[in-house]
Amino acid sequence: MKKRKPQGLHSFTAKNGTVYYTCLHPETSKRHSLGKDFVLACKVLHSLQAQYRTDREQKILNRINGGGKTFAVFVDTKYLPMIEATDMRLNTRKEKLYYAKLLVKQFGHKPMTEVSTRVISDFLDGYVSQGKERTAQGIRTSLIDIFSLAIDKGWMPATHNPAKITRSPNVKTKRSRLTLEQFKLIYAQCTEEWERRMMELAILTSHAGSTDLSAMQKPKDGFLWIRRTKTDEGVKIPLDLTLDALGWNLGDTVKKCTSTKVLSPYLLHHVENHGAAKRGCKMEKNRLTHAFAALVKKSGIDWGDKSPATLYEVRSLSERLYADQGIDTKTLLAHKSAKSTAKYHDTRGDDWHTLNLKNDAGDTKGLQKPYNGKARD
């Protein structure tokens, strides 16, 4: 007699002819094995289904309870209008909208009070298991913001933010730091003058982000005026600035940028028409990023188990070189706090520090003598 399978129970036949049963978790949609015992598999499935309401049952309960306070409704009526009304950078707004759309797709049908810590934790674990820790971190941050607003609007019990008590995903940067020797090797691969100017400006100004490099304009009053796109912080860098480790001077590089005989306000500009970009237009940020990536690949550097350094890593190298030179790198990098600058000074284990047994004067005079076990005065 053929067994009648309950709804939600799936089966497959192994090569040896044995029939195994599986089911999908009602919330996470993960497939779970229930073994080969049909009766036991049915019992487990019924127990699991009893713990979770179906979408149809949930909609009826929401209507009876005066519901409508679902995650999707809150995001559409409260959270998205808040984002639109808040003054923020375009990229930040895009990021928030992206995560909001992703979360509505996952939790939209649920009442706000049923998006529990366990449900959120399982959702985050799915991304972490795929090696997408940074995405999981962004999702968690967005959920904390959404539930904080829900508490403020009275949609959630006071002080109950289910996302806030989840563990923050541990994001480890896999990108390699750049050394001076590696920078020189990459620079040697340049065949175009604008590629050389790109790398020179990146390391001389410490502003190696492709957006900031693309936007750099001609100096005035003896300074290069740079406003960071990311933080909107500005810095004036004197053209007299010289990077001793390379013997390069900012003024010299700027002079080379402006000697192309092309009228343009931008330091990195097209000297001839290039696709939609006209002569004199600024270099597109994507072109700068791709050009550096091509130079890195051409250099043949072995990065080990880490990802190759990007153009932005030149910023960290520049900070470390200028710090050794005694330059105020916090101001140079346009940082609000020294803590931010310290992150760029971190070599992520790619560098070794040498213990100096002598003081700056070149002798051991003034150094503390070893303790001989006797009491000191």
Secondary structure as UniProt FT lines:
FT   TURN            7..8
FT   STRAND          9..13
FT   TURN            15..16
FT   STRAND          19..24
FT   TURN            26..28
FT   STRAND          31..35
FT   HELIX           38..51
FT   HELIX           55..64
FT   TURN            65..66
FT   HELIX           71..74
FT   HELIX           75..79
FT   HELIX           80..85
FT   HELIX           90..107
FT   TURN            108..109
FT   HELIX           112..114
FT   HELIX           117..129
FT   TURN            130..131
FT   HELIX           133..152
FT   TURN            153..154
FT   TURN            158..159
FT   TURN            162..165
FT   HELIX           180..187
FT   TURN            188..189
FT   HELIX           193..205
FT   HELIX           210..215
FT   TURN            221..222
FT   STRAND          223..227
FT   TURN            229..231
FT   STRAND          234..238
FT   TURN            239..240
FT   STRAND          242..243
FT   TURN            244..247
FT   STRAND          248..249
FT   HELIX           250..257
FT   TURN            258..259
FT   TURN            275..276
FT   TURN            279..280
FT   HELIX           285..299
FT   TURN            304..305
FT   TURN            311..312
FT   HELIX           313..325
FT   HELIX           329..332
FT   TURN            333..334
FT   HELIX           338..345
FT   TURN            348..349
FT   TURN            360..361
FT   TURN            365..366
//
